[in-house]
Amino acid sequence: MDRSLFTIAAPITPKGIGAVAGIRISGFDALEIILSTISLPKEKLQPGKLIFTSFLQEGVPIDEITVCYRKAPHSFTGEDTVEIFCHGGWMMVNILMDQLLEKGALYAQPGEFSKRAMENGKLDLIKLEGIQQIVQARTKQEALLAGNNLFGNFQIQIQTISERILEVKSFIEAQISFPMDMENETFPLLEKLIHIQENLRCLLQQASQSDQFRKGYQTLIIGKPNVGKSSLFNALLGWDRMLVSPYPSTTHDYVMELIDLHGFPVYLVDSAGYIENGKEIDALFNETLPGKVQQSFLSLFVLDAFSYQSKDLELIRQYPNARKIIVINKVDLTKEIPIKAISKDFPEIPILVVSTVTKEGLYDLMEEVYNQIKLVNPEKMDYYLNERHHFALKKCYENFEKVIKNIREGYYQDMIASDIEMASQWLEELLGYRMQDAAYQKIFDTFCIGK
């Protein structure tokens, strides 16, 4: 069945109790379907205007709604589209959707509205992915970076690089086809290729930063029992997520929560207390800890200022390659804080003193976590690139490395032209011009119903 011939409908707001809920209808029969369910003549439903009316069931009003009709091609999908806003709560949405389906609409599949928008030239693939990134954004910065893709900033960069590649490709092809005519032509070929390669390198850096951004910055809190790991976890979150008690080993697993740290998604992870040569459940935890430290972006090694002993540093020594911060907790209980002794053993590692009771040092600790994030993000992020973008950029860059190497080694121009063409094709793949239908569908399958 060719679904593009049918009108589709779906809720555009999530399930749950709220003041207003929305439904979108798109397709050739959208206007006729909605007119059959509202108490309003056709001439009153003017394109682009929000109209107040009643929704009818068997001629009886069942809800007060507002309706907005957008005439093709001036709509999100490029088709005739109607958006209904009814009272919130899932039951009324269900009743309205049943009526629309009864009148001939099909229930939209995930991403089907966006797919139609793309097929009708209202969106390109990168803009479409930008919409999905905005919907799934976990932090303010993530949403703003995704917005850059929606408004075409990344596409402009790619198109500029594509134009420069075309210029280079045209010159080489002219040399191959008309060698006599091109003998006296001056063209800084290598210089232009190196400039294109540098543009691609900058975008690859953005893609690498985006990869880490997408994963989030997992920050593991570890230490002996009763050093205040869960108290620190709660204090950094700003709410009591973990049960805290004066008894050792309250926590027996890993517990993770997301925080927004200056726009970066940081996953704080509380963990059980490390007991050397622990038995049963403690031994199981000890087995998992090395993998968890390796998996984490950053580890906070928590020490107890009040009961500190030099042997407490052995846990830190077990992970020489981990990115870490040493946190001396419970400084409200003693004036003898062993900073000098610890810094002598670990001069390269930041050491912060905190109290989860008085909140001393918590702000400075989070700023140090932020500093560690900035160390791996040296360049300002302008775009939020996904794995597909990263792969295509990497392949394009590798082709340009090969082109520059071959020019310097005096390879035949037809071989060089072939590699440049391959690089150009990877940019076309990135923009979505050469993708197969199955690859498109895989992207649309990740969209929510109604989008």
C-alpha positions in Angstrom: 0.0 0.0 0.0 1.3 3.4 -1.0 0.8 5.4 2.2 1.7 8.7 0.5 -1.8 8.6 -1.2 -3.5 8.5 2.2 -4.1 11.2 4.8 -2.4 10.5 8.1 -3.1 11.6 11.7 -1.4 11.3 15.1 -1.1 13.0 18.4 1.8 15.6 18.5 1.9 15.9 22.3 3.1 13.2 24.7 0.8 11.1 26.8 -0.2 12.5 30.2 -2.3 15.1 32.0 -2.0 18.6 30.8 -3.9 21.7 29.8 -3.8 21.2 26.1 -3.1 18.2 23.7 -2.4 18.4 20.0 -3.2 16.2 16.9 -1.8 16.7 13.4 -3.6 15.6 10.2 -1.8 15.7 6.8 -2.7 14.7 3.3 -5.0 15.3 0.4 -8.2 14.7 2.5 -7.1 16.5 5.6 -9.5 19.4 5.2 -12.5 17.2 4.3 -11.9 14.9 7.3 -11.7 17.7 9.8 -14.8 19.5 8.4 -16.8 16.3 8.9 -15.9 16.4 12.6 -16.3 20.1 13.6 -19.2 22.5 13.8 -17.8 25.0 11.3 -18.5 25.6 7.6 -15.6 25.3 5.1 -15.4 29.1 4.3 -14.7 29.8 8.0 -11.6 27.7 8.1 -9.1 30.2 6.7 -5.5 29.0 6.1 -3.0 30.1 8.8 -5.6 31.2 11.3 -6.4 29.6 14.6 -10.1 29.1 14.9 -12.2 28.2 18.0 -14.9 25.6 17.4 -16.4 22.4 18.8 -15.5 18.8 18.0 -18.5 16.6 17.2 -19.3 12.9 17.7 -22.4 11.8 15.8 -23.3 15.5 15.6 -23.0 16.1 19.3 -20.3 18.5 20.6 -17.8 16.6 22.9 -15.0 19.1 23.3 -14.1 22.7 22.7 -11.0 22.9 20.4 -8.9 25.3 18.3 -8.1 24.3 14.7 -5.4 25.6 12.4 -5.6 24.8 8.7 -2.4 25.1 6.6 -2.9 24.8 2.8 -0.3 23.0 0.7 2.5 23.7 0.1 2.7 26.2 3.1 2.8 23.6 5.9 5.4 21.4 7.7 4.8 18.4 5.4 4.1 20.4 2.2 0.6 18.9 2.1 -2.7 20.1 3.3 -2.4 20.0 7.1 -4.7 20.6 10.0 -3.6 20.8 13.6 -6.2 20.4 16.4 -5.7 21.5 20.0 -8.1 20.0 22.4 -8.2 19.7 26.2 -5.4 17.7 27.7 -5.5 14.2 29.1 -5.1 11.1 27.1 -8.8 10.0 26.9 -10.0 13.0 24.9 -7.1 12.6 22.5 -8.1 8.9 22.0 -11.7 9.8 21.3 -10.7 12.5 18.7 -8.2 10.1 17.1 -10.9 7.3 16.8 -13.2 9.8 15.0 -10.4 10.9 12.6 -9.5 7.2 11.8 -13.2 6.4 11.3 -13.4 9.3 8.8 -10.6 7.8 6.7 -7.3 8.9 8.1 -4.4 6.4 8.8 -2.5 6.4 12.1 0.9 8.0 11.3 4.0 5.8 11.6 7.1 7.1 13.5 8.6 10.0 11.6 6.0 9.8 8.8 5.2 13.6 8.9 8.9 14.4 8.7 9.4 11.9 5.9 6.6 13.5 3.9 8.2 16.9 4.6 11.5 15.7 3.1 9.9 14.0 0.1 8.1 17.3 -0.6 11.2 19.4 -0.4 10.4 21.1 2.9 13.4 19.6 4.7 16.7 18.1 3.8 18.2 15.2 5.7 20.5 17.3 8.0 17.6 19.6 9.0 15.5 16.5 9.6 18.1 15.1 11.9 18.4 18.5 13.6 14.7 18.3 14.5 15.3 14.8 16.1 18.3 16.1 18.0 16.3 19.1 19.4 13.5 16.7 20.5 16.0 14.4 22.3 18.2 17.2 23.7 19.2 16.7 27.3 20.8 20.1 27.9 20.4 23.7 26.7 23.6 23.6 24.8 22.6 20.4 23.0 19.3 22.0 21.9 21.1 25.1 20.7 23.7 23.2 18.7 21.0 21.0 17.2 19.2 24.2 16.2 22.2 25.2 14.1 21.7 22.1 12.0 18.0 22.9 11.7 18.7 26.4 10.4 21.2 25.1 7.8 24.6 26.3 9.3 26.2 22.9 8.9 24.8 22.5 5.4 26.3 25.8 4.4 29.8 24.6 5.5 29.4 21.3 3.6 28.1 23.1 0.5 31.1 25.6 0.6 33.5 22.6 0.8 31.7 20.9 -2.1 32.0 24.0 -4.2 35.8 24.2 -3.5 36.1 20.5 -4.4 34.2 21.1 -7.7 36.6 23.9 -8.5 39.6 21.6 -8.0 37.9 18.7 -9.8 37.1 20.9 -12.8 40.7 22.1 -13.1 42.1 18.6 -13.0 39.6 17.3 -15.6 40.4 20.2 -17.9 44.1 19.3 -17.6 43.3 15.7 -18.5 40.9 16.6 -21.5 42.8 19.7 -22.8 46.4 19.4 -21.8 47.7 21.8 -24.5 45.2 24.5 -23.6 46.1 24.2 -19.9 49.9 24.4 -20.3 50.1 28.1 -19.3 47.3 28.1 -16.7 48.3 28.9 -13.1 46.2 27.3 -10.4 47.4 26.8 -6.8 46.1 23.2 -6.8 48.0 21.9 -3.7 47.2 25.0 -1.7 43.5 24.7 -2.4 43.5 21.0 -1.5 45.3 21.6 1.8 42.8 24.3 2.6 39.9 21.9 1.9 41.6 19.3 4.1 41.9 21.8 6.9 38.2 22.6 6.7 37.4 18.9 6.9 39.8 18.5 9.9 37.9 21.2 11.8 34.6 19.5 11.1 36.1 16.1 12.2 37.1 17.7 15.5 33.5 18.9 15.9 32.3 15.4 15.1 34.6 13.9 17.7 33.4 16.3 20.3 29.8 15.6 19.3 30.5 11.8 19.8 31.6 12.4 23.4 28.8 14.9 24.0 26.2 12.4 22.8 27.6 9.7 25.2 27.7 12.2 28.0 30.4 12.7 30.5 30.1 9.8 33.0 31.6 10.8 36.3 32.1 7.9 38.8 32.1 8.5 42.5 34.3 5.9 44.3 36.0 5.3 47.6 35.9 3.2 50.8 32.6 2.6 52.7 31.3 5.5 54.7 33.5 8.2 53.2 30.3 10.1 52.1 30.0 9.0 48.4 26.2 8.9 48.5 26.0 12.2 50.4 28.3 13.8 47.8 26.1 12.3 45.0 23.0 13.8 46.6 24.6 17.1 47.2 25.9 17.5 43.6 22.4 16.5 42.3 20.7 18.9 44.6 18.2 16.4 45.9 18.2 13.2 47.9 18.4 10.5 45.3 20.3 8.0 47.5 19.6 6.7 51.0 22.3 7.9 53.4 23.0 6.2 56.7 25.8 6.1 59.3 26.2 2.4 58.6 28.8 1.1 56.1 27.8 -0.3 52.7 24.4 1.3 52.3 24.9 1.3 48.5 25.4 -2.0 46.8 25.2 -1.1 43.1 25.8 1.7 40.6 23.2 4.5 40.5 23.3 7.1 37.7 21.6 10.5 37.3 22.0 13.2 34.7 22.9 16.8 35.4 23.3 19.8 33.1 26.8 21.3 33.8 27.2 24.5 31.8 25.4 22.9 28.9 27.3 19.6 29.0 25.4 16.3 29.9 27.2 14.9 33.0 26.1 11.5 34.3 26.9 11.3 38.0 27.3 7.7 39.1 27.3 6.7 42.8 28.9 3.3 43.7 29.3 0.9 46.5 32.1 1.2 49.0 35.4 -0.5 47.9 36.4 -3.1 50.4 39.8 -4.7 49.8 39.5 -8.5 49.7 35.8 -8.2 50.1 33.6 -11.3 50.1 30.3 -12.2 48.4 28.6 -9.1 47.1 31.6 -6.9 47.9 33.8 -9.2 45.8 31.3 -9.0 42.9 31.5 -5.2 43.1 35.3 -5.2 43.1 35.3 -7.3 39.9 33.1 -4.7 38.1 35.0 -1.6 39.3 37.9 -1.7 36.9 35.6 -1.8 33.9 33.4 0.9 35.3 36.4 3.2 35.8 37.7 2.5 32.3 34.2 3.2 30.9 33.8 6.6 32.8 35.1 9.9 31.5 36.1 11.0 35.0 36.4 9.4 38.5 36.0 11.2 41.8 38.1 9.4 44.4 36.5 10.3 47.7 38.6 10.3 51.0 37.4 10.9 54.5 39.3 13.8 56.1 38.4 12.8 59.6 39.5 9.1 59.4 42.2 9.5 56.7 45.1 7.0 56.5 47.8 6.9 53.9 46.7 3.4 52.8 43.5 5.0 51.6 45.5 6.1 48.5 46.0 2.6 47.3 42.7 2.6 45.5 43.8 5.7 43.5 47.1 4.0 42.6 45.2 1.1 41.1 44.1 3.3 38.2 47.1 5.3 37.0 45.6 5.9 33.5 42.2 7.1 34.7 41.2 10.8 34.5 40.5 11.6 38.1 39.9 14.2 40.8 40.7 13.5 44.5 37.9 14.7 46.8 38.6 15.1 50.5 35.2 15.0 52.2 34.0 15.7 55.8 36.3 18.7 56.2 33.7 20.2 58.7 34.8 17.5 61.2 38.5 18.2 61.4 41.1 21.0 60.8 43.8 18.5 59.9 43.3 18.1 56.2 46.0 16.0 54.5 46.3 18.0 51.2 50.1 18.3 51.3 50.7 14.6 51.9 48.3 13.6 49.1 49.6 16.2 46.6 53.1 14.9 47.2 52.0 11.5 46.0 49.8 12.8 43.3 51.1 16.2 42.1 49.3 16.0 38.7 45.8 15.3 40.1 43.4 18.1 41.2 42.5 17.9 44.9 39.3 19.5 46.2 38.1 19.7 49.8 34.4 19.6 50.4 31.7 19.1 53.1 28.4 17.7 52.1 27.0 19.1 55.4 28.1 22.7 55.1 28.2 22.6 51.2 31.8 23.9 51.3 33.7 23.3 48.2 30.9 21.8 46.1 30.8 24.6 43.6 34.6 24.4 43.2 34.3 20.7 42.7 31.8 21.0 39.9 33.9 23.7 38.3 36.8 21.4 38.3 34.6 18.7 36.6 33.8 21.3 34.0 37.5 22.1 33.5 38.2 18.4 32.9 35.4 18.4 30.2 36.9 21.6 28.6 40.3 19.9 28.3 38.8 17.4 25.8 36.8 20.1 24.1 39.5 22.7 23.1 37.5 24.1 20.2 34.1 25.8 20.4 31.4 23.5 19.2 29.3 25.1 16.4 27.5 21.9 15.2 26.1 18.8 16.9 27.1 16.0 14.5 25.8 12.5 14.6 27.6 9.2 13.9 26.5 9.2 10.2 28.0 12.7 9.7 31.2 11.6 11.5 31.6 8.5 9.3 31.1 10.4 6.0 33.5 13.3 7.0 36.1 10.7 8.0 35.9 9.0 4.7 36.0 12.3 2.8 39.1 13.4 4.8 40.9 10.1 4.2 40.3 10.5 0.4 41.8 14.0 0.6 44.9 12.7 2.5 45.4 10.2 -0.4 44.9 13.0 -3.0 47.5 15.3 -1.5 50.0 12.4 -1.0 49.5 11.3 -4.6 50.0 14.8 -6.0 53.2 15.2 -4.0 54.4 11.8 -5.3 53.5 12.7 -9.0 50.7 10.2 -9.6 48.7 10.3 -12.8 46.0 13.0 -12.8 43.2 10.6 -13.7 43.9 8.6 -10.5 43.9 11.9 -8.5 40.6 12.9 -10.2 39.1 9.6 -9.2 40.0 10.1 -5.5 38.6 13.6 -5.5 35.4 12.3 -7.0 35.1 9.7 -4.3 35.6 12.5 -1.6 32.8 14.5 -3.3 30.5 11.5 -3.2 31.0 11.1 0.5 29.8 14.7 1.0 26.8 13.9 -1.1 26.2 10.9 1.1 26.4 13.2 4.1 23.8 15.5 2.7 21.5 12.6 1.9 21.7 12.7 -1.9 23.1 9.2 -2.4 21.4 7.3 0.5 19.4 4.1 -0.1 15.7 3.9 1.0 16.6 1.4 3.8 19.0 3.9 5.3 16.4 6.6 5.2 13.9 4.4 6.9 16.3 3.5 9.6 16.5 7.2 10.5 12.8 7.8 10.4 12.3 4.7 12.6 14.0 6.6 15.5 11.4 9.4 15.4 8.4 9.6 17.7 4.8 9.2 16.5 3.5 12.6 15.5 6.9 13.9 14.3 
